Amino acid sequence: MSTMSPVQQAPAPQRTAGAPHERGRRRAGRGAGILTHLILIGFCLFSLVPFVNVLLISVAPQGQLAVGIRWPSDIDFGNFPRAWDAANFSVLMLNSAIVTLFVVTIGTLVSLLAGYALGTMRFPGRGMVFVLFLIGLLMPFEATIVPLYYDLREVGLANTYAGLILPEAALFLSFGAFWMRAHFLATERALLEAARIDGANTWTILWRVLVPNARGPITTMMVLFFIWSWNEFLLALVLAQDPAVQTVPAGLGLFIGQYTTDYSGLSAAAIIMTVPALLVFVVLQRHFIRGVTSGGVKG
């Protein structure tokens, strides 16, 4: 009786019918990923074009005509100290820092309280209050800035820090309340019930239970408040006409004359104004992205 070798006894590997389809799906997935990255890179380059144009103009010689994107005939970094001195940026930066600090602090605290009430409590008129916040999101604030100026002037707040801080904080409050309400609605109700069973009151639940779990959304909101307040131009231009309380965006108008515009100085001033907001975003970028992607929004 003949015996078969182990090699002869081993069954031949069988090809599965789904293997080509699986390879095709993997290949299609890689192709879609490459296409997605190419689209994102294209949008990124497109968004960087205005910034590159401003940067090139800021180092161009004074008086050179700014036409499209082109390399300046001579690099002149002296536009930055000239713009700093011409606009008195030391005062403008200090004013912007004071206004932004108070706007972020007041806006964050009031948004937390409003979002906590709208997201976790049941009280008469709750839906109507939320609708009022939505109206604040939808209505353009430019329509209210003229009566706002006269109202502030009547109570003596025009051309003061408070006349800038309070309107800006109120302007951002609608978004802040909507943002924090969405996060508090997504919080597990069992967590709140367990805190109440343990004897925690309403204030303790907010600051000891909810706020530590909402660091991402709160940081995102604070970064947005900082950027919006730092870049706010119209309110600073209308409500603070006194140079002693003007902020950085209002100082950009010094480079625009009746007949000519100092494009190099204006671009250099814009770059200087952008640096603080850019640094804040870079430092808090991880927390910002985590706050944006930290869950869904409930109605």
C-alpha positions in Angstrom: 0.0 0.0 0.0 1.5 3.3 -1.1 1.6 6.2 1.3 1.2 9.8 0.4 3.7 12.4 1.5 2.6 15.2 3.8 2.9 17.7 1.0 0.5 15.6 -1.1 -1.9 15.2 1.7 -2.2 19.0 2.4 -5.3 20.4 0.7 -4.8 23.1 -1.9 -5.7 26.6 -0.7 -9.1 27.6 -1.9 -9.8 31.0 -3.3 -12.7 32.7 -1.8 -15.1 34.4 -4.1 -15.3 37.5 -2.0 -11.5 38.2 -2.0 -11.5 40.3 -5.3 -14.4 42.3 -4.0 -12.7 42.9 -0.7 -9.6 44.1 -2.5 -11.7 46.4 -4.7 -13.4 47.9 -1.6 -10.1 48.6 0.0 -8.8 50.2 -3.2 -11.9 52.3 -3.5 -11.5 53.4 0.1 -7.9 54.4 -0.4 -8.9 56.3 -3.5 -11.7 58.1 -1.7 -9.3 59.0 1.1 -6.8 60.4 -1.3 -9.5 62.5 -3.0 -10.7 63.8 0.3 -7.2 64.9 1.3 -6.7 66.6 -2.1 -9.9 68.5 -1.7 -9.0 69.6 1.9 -5.5 70.7 0.7 -7.1 72.7 -2.1 -9.5 74.5 0.3 -6.6 75.1 2.7 -4.5 76.7 0.0 -7.5 78.7 -1.2 -8.1 80.1 2.4 -4.4 81.0 2.8 -4.3 83.1 -0.4 -5.7 86.3 1.2 -3.3 86.0 4.2 -0.3 85.5 1.9 -1.4 88.5 -0.1 -1.6 90.7 3.1 1.7 89.4 4.2 3.4 90.3 1.0 1.9 93.8 0.9 3.0 94.4 4.5 6.7 94.0 3.6 6.4 96.0 0.4 7.9 99.5 0.1 5.7 102.3 1.2 3.7 103.7 -1.8 4.0 100.6 -3.9 0.7 99.9 -5.6 -1.0 96.7 -4.4 -2.2 94.8 -7.4 -2.9 91.1 -7.1 -0.4 88.7 -5.5 3.1 89.5 -6.4 6.5 89.5 -4.8 7.5 93.1 -3.7 10.3 94.8 -5.4 12.1 95.3 -2.1 11.5 93.8 1.3 10.8 96.4 3.9 10.2 95.2 7.5 10.2 98.8 8.7 6.4 98.9 7.9 5.7 97.1 11.2 7.4 99.5 13.6 6.0 102.4 11.5 2.5 101.0 11.8 2.9 100.4 15.5 4.0 104.0 16.1 1.5 105.6 13.7 -1.6 103.8 15.2 -0.3 104.0 18.8 -0.7 100.2 19.1 0.6 100.2 22.7 -2.6 101.9 23.8 -4.9 100.1 21.3 -3.5 96.7 22.4 -4.1 97.5 26.1 -7.6 98.7 25.4 -8.4 95.6 23.4 -6.9 93.3 26.1 -9.1 95.0 28.8 -12.3 94.8 26.7 -11.7 91.3 25.5 -10.9 90.0 29.0 -14.1 91.3 30.5 -16.2 90.3 27.5 -14.9 86.7 27.7 -15.4 86.5 31.4 -18.9 88.0 31.5 -20.1 86.2 28.4 -18.8 82.9 29.6 -20.4 83.1 33.1 -23.8 84.3 31.8 -23.8 81.8 29.0 -23.1 79.0 31.5 -26.0 80.1 33.7 -28.4 80.6 30.8 -27.4 77.3 29.2 -27.7 75.4 32.5 -31.2 76.8 33.1 -32.5 76.2 29.5 -30.9 72.7 29.3 -31.6 71.1 32.7 -34.5 73.0 34.3 -38.2 73.1 33.6 -40.0 76.4 34.2 -42.8 78.4 32.7 -41.8 80.2 29.6 -38.7 78.2 29.0 -39.4 77.7 25.3 -40.2 81.4 24.8 -36.9 82.4 26.5 -35.0 80.0 24.1 -36.8 81.6 21.1 -35.6 85.0 22.3 -32.0 83.8 22.3 -32.6 82.4 18.8 -33.8 85.8 17.6 -30.6 87.2 19.0 -28.7 84.8 16.8 -30.7 85.6 13.6 -31.2 89.4 13.9 -28.3 91.4 12.4 -26.9 93.6 15.2 -26.1 96.3 12.7 -29.8 97.2 12.7 -29.6 98.1 16.4 -26.3 99.9 16.7 -27.6 103.4 16.1 -30.3 103.3 18.8 -27.8 101.5 21.0 -25.3 104.4 20.7 -28.0 107.0 21.7 -29.1 104.8 24.6 -25.5 104.5 25.9 -25.0 108.2 25.4 -28.1 109.0 27.5 -26.8 106.9 30.4 -23.2 108.2 30.1 -21.6 105.0 28.8 -20.6 106.2 25.4 -16.8 106.4 24.9 -16.1 104.2 27.9 -14.9 100.7 28.5 -18.3 99.6 29.9 -20.0 101.0 26.7 -17.9 98.5 24.7 -17.9 95.5 27.1 -21.6 95.3 27.9 -22.9 95.4 24.2 -20.2 92.9 23.1 -21.0 90.5 25.9 -24.7 90.8 25.1 -24.0 90.3 21.4 -22.2 87.0 22.1 -24.6 85.8 24.7 -27.2 84.3 22.3 -24.6 82.0 20.8 -23.1 81.1 24.2 -26.5 80.2 25.7 -27.4 78.1 22.6 -24.0 76.4 22.7 -24.1 75.5 26.4 -27.7 74.5 26.3 -26.9 72.0 23.6 -24.1 70.5 25.7 -26.2 70.3 28.9 -29.0 68.7 27.1 -26.6 66.0 26.0 -25.6 65.2 29.6 -27.0 62.0 31.0 -30.0 62.7 33.2 -28.9 59.9 35.5 -25.8 61.9 36.4 -27.9 64.8 37.6 -30.3 62.6 39.5 -27.4 60.9 41.3 -26.0 64.2 42.3 -29.4 65.3 43.7 -29.8 62.0 45.6 -26.4 62.7 47.2 -27.7 66.0 48.4 -26.2 68.4 45.9 -28.1 71.6 45.3 -28.5 73.4 41.9 -25.4 75.5 42.3 -23.2 72.5 43.3 -24.5 70.4 40.4 -23.5 73.2 37.9 -20.0 73.9 39.3 -19.0 70.5 40.7 -20.7 68.1 38.2 -21.4 69.8 34.9 -18.6 72.3 34.4 -15.7 69.8 35.0 -17.3 67.6 32.3 -17.8 70.6 29.9 -14.2 71.9 29.7 -14.0 71.2 26.0 -17.2 73.1 25.0 -16.4 75.9 27.5 -12.9 76.4 26.1 -14.3 76.4 22.5 -16.8 79.1 23.5 -14.1 81.2 25.2 -11.8 81.0 22.2 -14.6 82.1 19.9 -15.6 85.0 22.3 -11.9 86.1 22.4 -11.6 86.1 18.6 -14.9 87.8 18.0 -14.3 90.5 20.6 -10.7 91.1 19.5 -11.7 91.5 15.9 -15.0 93.5 16.6 -14.8 96.6 14.4 -18.2 98.2 14.0 -19.1 98.4 17.7 -15.6 99.8 18.5 -15.9 102.3 15.7 -19.3 103.7 16.7 -19.4 103.3 20.4 -15.8 104.4 21.2 -14.9 107.4 19.2 -12.5 108.6 21.9 -8.9 107.5 21.0 -8.2 106.8 24.7 -10.7 103.8 24.7 -10.5 102.7 21.0 -9.5 99.1 20.3 -7.1 97.7 17.7 -9.6 97.2 14.8 -10.7 100.9 15.0 -7.0 101.9 14.7 -6.8 100.4 11.2 -8.9 103.3 9.9 -5.9 105.6 10.6 -4.2 104.2 7.4 -7.1 105.1 5.2 -7.2 108.6 4.0 -9.7 110.6 1.9 -7.7 110.3 -1.3 -4.9 107.8 -0.6 -4.5 104.6 1.4 -1.3 103.4 3.0 -1.6 99.8 1.9 1.7 98.7 3.4 1.0 100.2 6.7 -2.5 99.0 6.8 -1.4 95.4 6.0 1.3 95.5 8.6 -1.2 96.8 11.2 -3.6 94.0 10.2 -0.8 91.4 10.7 0.0 92.9 14.1 -3.7 92.7 15.1 -4.0 89.1 14.0 -1.0 87.8 16.1 -2.7 87.7 19.6 -5.9 85.9 18.3 -3.7 83.5 16.3 -1.6 82.7 19.3 -4.7 82.0 21.5 -6.1 79.7 18.9 -2.8 77.8 18.4 -2.3 77.3 22.1 -5.9 76.1 22.7 -6.3 74.4 19.4 -6.6 70.9 20.8 -9.3 71.9 23.3 -11.1 73.9 20.7 -11.3 71.0 18.3 -12.3 68.6 21.1 -15.1 71.0 22.1 -16.4 71.3 18.6 -16.5 67.5 18.1 -17.7 66.5 21.6 -21.1 65.2 20.8 -24.3 66.0 19.1 -26.8 68.7 19.5 -30.2 67.9 21.0 -33.3 70.0 20.2 
